């Protein structure tokens, strides 16, 4: 049984057991790739997406921690889909330099938190080796690509599949824990955008700030959530 396989693997991290687990879950990768509802660029084919999904699966096996409360299938689905969508986004329109900058910001946020530093915009920008203007530009990029697919997780699912509903509930619990660690303004921006369905311009009127500043705040919130999810092994 796969539960016995997991128990033995988590005890000693044996490579042979790892390979058995990966082989067992390969059908999950195929299932997810076949149901990715995004436009695939011409430069990619299904084999490319399967390869990315397999990498996501291997990372899921290596990083899965049952103490976090989610079932492996839920955790792996998140990472597999994330690996595939990241590749699609890269192939679509964003240069690698932008993704490197986003990853650098995520790493910086995590490091500052580990040392108990206050995550002010100036502190994050300086620690990442960016000017405040470069930092704000990166936040806009993050806002535009929505690195964490919050609208897939926050918004209630209409799927009749009870397994999918259960997985969504588990992911929502993990995400809710991350959202609780945001400051009030960032939580408000996400709530107005994803729950109230306001546009960035409308949010700007509510908060009495410019639309460009709302875009930066949205990007900052996404960055923060992505960093927290990565810290918990979900990104």
N, C-alpha and C positions, 0 to 999 in steps of 0.2 A: 504493500500500500504506500501511496505517496507520503502519507503522514509519517510512516516509519522511516522513509527515506529522508525526509526533512529532519526528523529527530536525530538521526545518525550524522547527517551533514552538519547541523548546527553544533554538534558536540566536538567534531574534530576537523571540519572544513576539508575533508578529503577530496582531492581533485576528481577521482573516479565518480564519487557520489554527486559532485557538482555537475559533471557531464550528464549523468543520468537525469538529474533534475531539468537541465536545459533541454534535453531531448524530449522529456515528458511534456514540457510546456511549449514546444515549437508550434503545435496546432493553434495555441492562443495567439501567437504572433501572426500567423496566417489569417486568423479570424479578424484580428484588429485591422490589419493592412487592407483587407478586402472591404472593410466598412468605413475606412477613413473618408469623411465627407468633405474633401477639399479638392481644389483644382490642382492636378499634378502637372508640373512644368514638363516640357518636351524633353528636357535634359535628364529626366528620371524615368525609370520604368519600375514595374512591380518588383523585380529582383533587387533593385537598389533599395526600395522601401523595406523589403523583407530583411535585407542585410542590416539596415538601421534598426529595425524592430528587434532583430536578434541581439544586437549590441545592447539595446535597452533591456532585453530579457536577461542577459548575462549580468548586467549591472544590478538588476533587481535581485537576482539570486545571491549575488555577492553582498548586497547591502541590506537585504531584508532582515527586519528585526520584529519577531512576533509580539514583543512586549509593547510595540506601538499600538496594537489593538486591531489593525486591519488584517484581513485575510490576504494571503500571498497573491491570489488572482487579482484582487483589487489593486494592490500595490504595483504588481507587474503591469497591469493594464495602463496605469498612469504613466509608468516609466517608458513602456513600449510606445504608447501613443505620443508621448513627449519627444522621444528620440526621432520618430518618423516625422512629426510636424516640424521639429527643428530643422531637419534636413530639407523639407519642402520649403520652409521659409528662406533658408539660405539660398537654395537654388532659384527661388522666385525673384527676389529683388534686393535683399540686403547684402552689402559687401561684408567680407569676413572681418574687416577692421571694426565694423559696428558691433558685431557679435563678440569680438574680443573685448571691446570696451564695456559691453554689458556684463560679460563674465567677470571682468576686473572689478566692476562696481559691486557685484554680488559677493565676490571674495572679500572685498574691502569691508563691506557691511558685517560679514561674519566675523572677521578678525577684530574689528572695533568692538563688537558685542562681547567677544571672548575676554577682552580686557576691560569690559565695563565702561567703555567710552560712550559719550553722548552722540547719537547719530544726527548731528546737525548737518545741513547741506554743505557748509564750508568744511566741516571735519571730514566728511566722506570724500568730497572733491579733492582736498589736499592729500589725504591718505592714498587716493587712487592716482595721484600725480596729474590731476586735471585742474584747469581753471574753473571758476564757478560757471562761466559761460559754456565751456565744454561739457560740464556736468549737466547743465540744463538741456543742452542739445541731446545728450544721451538719454535723458529722461523722456524727451519727446519721442525719440526712436522707440524706447521701451513701451511708451503709451500706445504708439501706432501699431506695434506688432503684438501687443498683449502677450508677453512671454508666458504668463500663466493663463491658461484658458479659463478664466474665472466664469465667463458666461456659460461654459459647459458644465460647471460644477455648482455655482450659486443658484442658477435658475432651475426651478423644479423640472424634472424630466417627465415627459408625456409618454415614455416608453411603457408598454404593457408587460414587458419582460420582468418578472419578479426578481430575477438574479441581478439584472441591470439596476433596478430600483434599490436593492440592498447595497450594491457596490457604490451607487451614488450617495447613499446615506453615510457609508463609511468615509468616503472622500470628503463629504461635507463636514463631518465631525473633525477630521484632520484640518481642513481648511479653516473651520470656525475657530479652532484653537490658535491658528496662525493669525487670523484677523483680529483676535482679541488683544494681540500684542502690538497692534498699530496705534499711533496717536489718534486723537479724536478727529482731527481734520481729515486725515487720510481715510479713516473709516467712513466719514461722512461722504467724501467724494466717491468712494466705491459704492456706497449704499445708493446715492443719488443716480449714479450711472447704471449700475447693474440691477438694482431693485426698482427704482422709480423710473428707469428708462429715460432720464433726462439727457439731452445732448450736452457736450462740453460747454457750448455757448450758454445754454440754459442754466447749467450749474454755476457758471461765472456770474450770472445775474443774481442767483440765490445767495452766493457767497460774497458778492460785490467785489469780484476780482476779474482780471482779464481772461479771455478764453485760452490764451497761450499759457497763462499761469495754471489754469485748471489742468491743461494737458501735462504740464510738468508735475503737478501734484498726483495726477493719475499714474504717471510713469513712476514716480517715487513710491507710491503705494504698491504698484505691481512689483517693483524691484524688491521692496521690503518683504512682501509675501513670498516671492520666489526664493529669496535668501532664507527665510524661515523654513519653507518647505524643504529646501535643500539640506538645511541643518537637521531636519527630522528624517532625511532620507527619501523625500518624496519629490525631488526635482533633479 
